[in-house]
Amino acid sequence: MPTVGEFKDGHGEVYDCEQINDPMVLVLNVWKDISANLCTFEQAFSDDGEKRWEVNWIAVDTRIPDRKLE
């Protein structure tokens, strides 16, 4: 299924549906705290029509400064 959503003002939300075992679940991917050196990513599943979300992945990505090779 296609992913739909948008990024706006340093925050992104995109949705898609995936089949996990038997039922289809709605997947929410959120990017926040986006800057040149940092961003946070969260993924959550909902199998009840968005009444409840189960966050199953959180990642904080940090840019590592370039190192000069000797």
C-alpha positions as CSV (number, residue, x, y, z in Angstrom):
1,M,0.0,0.0,0.0
2,P,1.2,3.5,-0.6
3,T,2.5,5.7,2.1
4,V,0.6,9.0,2.6
5,G,1.4,12.0,4.8
6,E,3.4,15.2,5.0
7,F,6.3,17.1,6.5
8,K,5.6,20.5,7.8
9,D,7.5,22.8,10.2
10,G,10.1,20.2,11.3
11,H,7.5,17.5,11.9
12,G,6.5,14.6,9.6
13,E,3.7,12.1,9.8
14,V,3.1,9.3,7.2
15,Y,0.7,6.4,7.3
16,D,0.4,3.1,5.5
17,C,-1.3,-0.3,6.0
18,E,0.7,-3.5,6.4
19,Q,-0.4,-7.0,6.8
20,I,1.1,-8.4,10.0
21,N,0.2,-12.0,10.6
22,D,-3.5,-12.1,9.5
23,P,-5.0,-8.6,10.1
24,M,-4.1,-5.4,8.3
25,V,-2.7,-2.8,10.7
26,L,-2.4,0.9,10.2
27,V,1.2,2.1,10.6
28,L,2.2,5.6,11.7
29,N,5.7,6.9,11.2
30,V,6.6,10.2,12.9
31,W,9.7,12.3,12.5
32,K,10.1,15.1,14.9
33,D,12.8,17.4,16.5
34,I,14.3,17.6,13.0
35,S,17.4,19.7,12.8
36,A,20.7,19.7,10.9
37,N,22.2,17.3,13.5
38,L,19.3,15.4,15.1
39,C,16.0,13.9,14.5
40,T,13.7,11.5,16.3
41,F,11.7,8.8,14.6
42,E,8.8,6.8,16.0
43,Q,6.8,4.0,14.5
44,A,3.4,2.8,15.9
45,F,0.8,0.3,14.9
46,S,-3.0,0.5,15.3
47,D,-5.3,-2.5,14.7
48,D,-8.5,-0.9,16.0
49,G,-9.0,2.0,13.6
50,E,-6.7,4.5,15.4
51,K,-8.4,4.2,18.8
52,R,-5.1,3.0,20.3
53,W,-1.5,3.2,19.0
54,E,1.2,0.8,20.0
55,V,4.6,2.5,19.7
56,N,7.1,-0.3,18.7
57,W,10.2,1.6,17.6
58,I,11.9,4.8,18.7
59,A,15.1,6.0,17.2
60,V,17.1,9.2,17.9
61,D,19.5,9.9,15.1
62,T,22.5,12.1,15.7
63,R,24.9,13.4,13.1
64,I,28.5,12.4,13.8
65,P,30.9,15.2,12.8
66,D,33.3,14.3,9.9
67,R,36.6,13.1,11.0
68,K,39.8,14.1,9.2
69,L,41.7,11.1,7.9
70,E,45.4,11.1,8.6
